[in-house]
């Protein structure tokens, strides 16, 4: 496979075609990703031990996956004090057109907004919010419902989390 095959034939965004790159990952690459996903601070020596490779080979594989943007960044998953005490809300939006970028620019200031996903299918946008109280849910729902770009809003309160990776 040529190096350029990893790029989409119609690259308006110029992004890598991750599907092609993921096909090039072998079982050991997948194991490295699984271990790093669980603990991004795992030392190279421990990764090497767990997948039966030399530390040099593990470093080379990680460097290749970083270059191919399979591994984009290393981060922490930090619990904020307000998230533990707050109410998690999922809002499902239908828009009056393809206005996701404009809407995120206009709603991005909301301190409760944690995630903003554009979707395919019958739903255009899903939001994840963390709010302090029920009254605030109402205020935000009304604000978004009244927005000129929004056609329909469904608000769902998360009552229990069964899996959070």
C-alpha positions as CSV (number, residue, x, y, z in Angstrom):
1,X,0.0,0.0,0.0
2,X,1.4,3.4,-1.0
3,X,1.9,6.0,1.7
4,X,-0.7,8.2,0.1
5,X,-3.3,5.5,0.3
6,X,-3.8,6.5,3.9
7,X,-5.4,9.7,2.7
8,X,-9.0,10.0,1.5
9,X,-9.6,10.4,-2.2
10,X,-11.8,13.3,-1.5
11,X,-10.0,15.0,1.4
12,X,-11.9,18.3,2.1
13,X,-10.7,18.1,5.7
14,X,-7.3,16.6,4.7
15,X,-7.7,13.9,7.5
16,X,-6.2,10.5,7.5
17,X,-8.4,7.6,6.5
18,X,-8.1,5.9,9.9
19,X,-9.9,2.8,8.5
20,X,-6.9,2.0,6.2
21,X,-4.4,2.7,8.9
22,X,-6.2,0.5,11.4
23,X,-6.0,-2.4,9.0
24,X,-2.2,-2.1,9.1
25,X,-2.2,-2.6,12.9
26,X,-1.2,-6.1,14.0
27,X,-2.2,-7.9,17.2
28,X,0.8,-6.4,19.1
29,X,-0.1,-2.9,18.0
30,X,-3.7,-3.5,19.2
31,X,-2.4,-4.8,22.5
32,X,-0.2,-1.6,22.9
33,X,-3.3,0.5,22.3
34,X,-5.4,-1.4,24.7
35,X,-2.8,-1.2,27.5
36,X,-2.2,2.6,26.9
37,X,-5.9,3.2,26.8
38,X,-6.2,1.7,30.3
39,X,-3.1,3.5,31.6
40,X,-1.3,6.0,29.4
41,X,1.5,6.3,32.0
42,X,2.5,2.7,31.6
43,X,6.3,2.5,31.2
44,X,7.7,1.3,27.9
45,X,9.5,-1.5,29.8
46,X,6.1,-2.8,31.2
47,X,4.5,-2.5,27.8
48,X,7.4,-4.5,26.3
49,X,7.1,-7.2,29.1
50,X,3.3,-7.6,28.6
51,X,3.5,-8.0,24.8
52,X,6.8,-9.9,24.6
53,X,8.7,-7.3,22.6
54,X,11.9,-5.3,23.3
55,X,11.5,-1.8,24.6
56,X,13.0,-0.5,21.4
57,X,10.4,-2.3,19.3
58,X,7.6,-0.9,21.5
59,X,9.0,2.6,21.2
60,X,9.2,2.2,17.4
61,X,5.6,0.9,17.2
62,X,4.3,3.8,19.3
63,X,6.2,6.3,17.2
64,X,4.7,4.9,14.0
65,X,1.1,5.0,15.5
66,X,1.7,8.6,16.6
67,X,3.0,9.6,13.2
68,X,-0.1,7.9,11.6
69,X,-2.3,9.7,14.1
70,X,-3.7,6.4,15.5
71,X,-2.4,7.8,18.8
72,X,-3.3,11.5,18.7
73,X,-2.6,12.5,22.3
74,X,-2.0,11.4,25.8
75,X,-4.4,12.9,28.3
76,X,-5.9,12.5,31.8
77,X,-9.5,11.8,32.7
78,X,-10.0,14.1,35.6
79,X,-13.1,14.2,37.7
80,X,-14.1,17.7,38.4
81,X,-15.7,18.5,41.7
82,X,-18.9,19.8,40.1
83,X,-19.2,16.7,37.9
84,X,-19.4,14.4,40.9
85,X,-22.1,16.5,42.4
86,X,-23.8,17.7,39.2
87,X,-26.6,16.3,37.1
88,X,-25.5,14.7,33.7
89,X,-27.8,15.7,30.9
90,X,-27.9,14.5,27.3
91,X,-29.7,16.7,24.8
92,X,-30.6,15.5,21.4
93,X,-31.1,18.3,18.8
94,X,-32.6,18.4,15.3
95,X,-31.4,21.5,13.4
96,X,-33.1,23.5,10.7
97,X,-30.1,22.8,8.4
98,X,-26.4,21.9,8.5
99,X,-25.4,24.4,11.2
100,X,-23.4,22.4,13.7
101,X,-20.3,24.6,13.5
102,X,-22.3,27.7,13.9
103,X,-24.3,26.3,16.8
104,X,-21.2,25.1,18.6
105,X,-19.7,28.6,18.2
106,X,-22.8,30.1,19.8
107,X,-23.3,27.5,22.6
108,X,-19.6,26.9,23.4
109,X,-19.7,29.5,26.1
110,X,-22.0,27.5,28.3
111,X,-19.9,26.3,31.3
112,X,-22.1,23.2,31.6
113,X,-21.4,22.0,28.1
114,X,-18.9,19.1,28.2
115,X,-19.3,17.4,24.8
116,X,-20.9,18.5,21.4
117,X,-21.2,15.8,18.8
118,X,-22.4,16.1,15.2
119,X,-24.2,13.0,14.1
120,X,-25.4,11.3,10.9
121,X,-29.0,9.9,10.7
122,X,-32.2,11.4,12.1
123,X,-30.5,13.3,14.9
124,X,-28.1,16.2,14.1
125,X,-26.4,16.9,17.4
126,X,-26.0,15.3,20.8
127,X,-24.8,17.4,23.8
128,X,-23.5,16.2,27.1
129,X,-23.9,18.7,29.9
130,X,-23.2,18.7,33.6
131,X,-25.6,21.0,35.4
132,X,-25.9,22.0,39.1
133,X,-29.7,21.7,39.5
134,X,-33.0,21.0,37.7
135,X,-33.8,24.7,37.3
136,X,-30.6,25.2,35.3
137,X,-31.6,22.2,33.0
138,X,-34.8,24.1,32.3
139,X,-33.0,27.4,31.5
140,X,-30.5,25.7,29.2
141,X,-33.3,23.6,27.5
142,X,-35.3,26.8,26.9
143,X,-32.3,28.7,25.6
144,X,-31.4,26.0,23.1
145,X,-35.1,25.4,22.1
146,X,-35.5,29.1,21.4
147,X,-32.3,29.2,19.2
148,X,-33.1,30.1,15.5
149,X,-31.0,27.1,14.2
150,X,-32.7,24.5,16.4
151,X,-35.9,22.7,15.3
152,X,-36.4,20.2,18.1
153,X,-34.8,19.4,21.5
154,X,-35.1,16.3,23.6
155,X,-33.6,16.5,27.1
156,X,-32.6,13.3,29.0
157,X,-31.3,13.2,32.5
158,X,-28.8,10.4,33.2
159,X,-29.9,8.5,36.3
160,X,-27.1,5.9,36.5
161,X,-23.8,5.2,34.8
162,X,-23.2,1.5,34.2
163,X,-19.9,1.8,32.3
164,X,-17.5,4.7,32.0
165,X,-14.2,4.0,30.3
